[in-house]
Amino acid sequence: MGIYAATVPRSLRRSNSFFASHAAWLGPTLIVLASALAACGAQTGNNGGAAANNNGGGGGGGSYASAGEAVYVQSCARCHGADRTGDYESPALDATRIASLGDQPLQFTIAYGKGKMPGFGGLSQQQVADLINYLKGY
């Protein structure tokens, strides 16, 4: 290392530390990742209690016409809207869109997410079936 150290300026020498050599992008990346996880943290509590008739922001004290509506209000309405019209980032969930997707792709999308939509793997199979029936209008 004697020749290497003498011929290469200190600013260009390789560091043995991964963190030291990648600090320029690693810090901001970790901050973005932590922010994304924090934003999705409220959605991870949907593993079982989503079909319960508790306060979901659906108006009227939280009583729902169906179990699927309760799951929708608890898991989907914050992005897709209470009236399923969506917003600038989340698509509307109208009957045409739901019918065009089919049950299998819809179940997969609910469980694992797609694009900016997080997955809701904590929902039971019955909750997913209730949600799909609600979205189809049954």
C-alpha positions in Angstrom: 0.0 0.0 0.0 3.0 2.2 0.3 3.3 2.9 -3.5 -0.5 3.2 -3.8 -0.8 5.7 -1.0 2.0 7.8 -2.3 0.8 8.0 -5.9 -3.0 8.4 -5.5 -4.4 11.5 -3.8 -6.3 10.8 -0.6 -9.6 12.1 -2.1 -9.5 9.4 -4.8 -8.5 6.4 -2.6 -11.0 3.7 -2.1 -12.6 3.4 1.2 -13.1 0.0 2.8 -16.5 1.1 4.2 -19.6 0.5 2.1 -21.4 3.3 3.9 -18.6 5.8 3.3 -18.4 5.1 -0.4 -22.2 5.2 -0.9 -23.2 7.9 1.6 -24.2 10.4 -1.2 -27.2 8.3 -2.2 -27.7 5.9 0.7 -28.9 8.5 3.2 -31.6 10.0 1.0 -32.7 6.5 -0.1 -33.1 5.4 3.5 -35.1 8.6 4.3 -37.5 8.0 1.3 -37.9 4.3 2.3 -38.7 5.2 5.9 -41.2 7.7 4.7 -42.9 5.2 2.4 -43.1 2.6 5.2 -44.5 5.2 7.6 -47.2 6.2 5.1 -48.2 2.5 4.6 -48.0 1.8 8.3 -51.6 2.7 8.8 -52.6 0.2 6.2 -50.9 -2.7 7.8 -53.4 -3.0 10.6 -56.0 -4.4 8.2 -55.4 -8.0 9.1 -58.7 -9.2 10.6 -60.6 -6.2 12.0 -61.4 -4.7 8.6 -64.8 -6.3 8.4 -65.8 -5.2 11.9 -68.4 -2.4 12.1 -66.2 0.2 13.8 -65.7 3.8 13.0 -64.3 3.9 9.5 -65.1 7.4 8.4 -68.0 6.1 6.3 -70.5 8.4 8.1 -73.5 7.4 10.1 -71.5 6.0 13.0 -69.9 3.1 11.2 -72.7 0.7 10.4 -72.3 -0.8 6.9 -74.7 -2.5 4.6 -72.3 -5.3 3.9 -69.0 -6.8 5.1 -67.5 -5.8 1.7 -68.5 -2.2 2.3 -66.8 -2.3 5.7 -63.6 -3.7 4.2 -63.7 -1.0 1.4 -64.2 1.8 3.9 -61.3 0.5 6.1 -58.8 -0.4 3.4 -59.7 1.3 0.1 -61.6 4.5 0.6 -58.7 6.6 1.8 -57.2 6.5 -1.7 -60.1 5.5 -4.0 -62.7 7.7 -2.2 -65.8 6.9 -0.3 -67.8 7.1 -3.6 -65.1 5.1 -5.5 -64.4 8.0 -7.9 -60.6 7.9 -7.2 -58.4 11.0 -7.4 -55.4 12.1 -9.4 -53.3 9.1 -8.4 -55.9 6.4 -7.7 -58.3 5.2 -10.4 -62.0 5.2 -10.1 -63.4 1.8 -9.2 -66.5 1.8 -11.4 -68.4 -1.3 -12.4 -66.8 -1.3 -15.9 -63.3 -1.3 -14.6 -64.0 -4.0 -12.0 -65.8 -6.2 -14.5 -62.9 -5.9 -17.0 -60.3 -7.0 -14.5 -61.8 -10.4 -13.6 -61.7 -12.0 -10.1 -58.2 -13.6 -10.2 -56.3 -10.4 -11.2 -58.4 -8.4 -8.8 -57.6 -10.8 -5.9 -53.9 -10.6 -6.8 -53.9 -6.8 -7.0 -55.7 -6.6 -3.6 -53.2 -9.0 -2.0 -50.0 -7.8 -3.5 -50.7 -4.3 -4.8 -49.9 -2.7 -8.1 -48.0 0.5 -9.0 -48.5 2.9 -6.1 -51.2 0.8 -4.5 -49.9 -1.2 -1.5 -50.9 -4.8 -1.0 -53.4 -5.8 1.6 -52.1 -9.3 2.3 -53.5 -9.1 5.9 -57.1 -9.4 4.6 -58.6 -12.9 4.9 -59.9 -14.7 1.8 -63.5 -14.1 3.0 -62.8 -10.3 3.3 -61.3 -10.2 -0.2 -64.3 -12.1 -1.6 -66.7 -9.7 0.3 -64.8 -6.7 -1.1 -64.9 -8.0 -4.7 -68.7 -8.6 -4.4 -69.1 -5.1 -3.0 -67.1 -3.6 -5.9 -69.1 -5.6 -8.4 -72.3 -4.3 -6.8 -73.7 -7.6 -5.5 
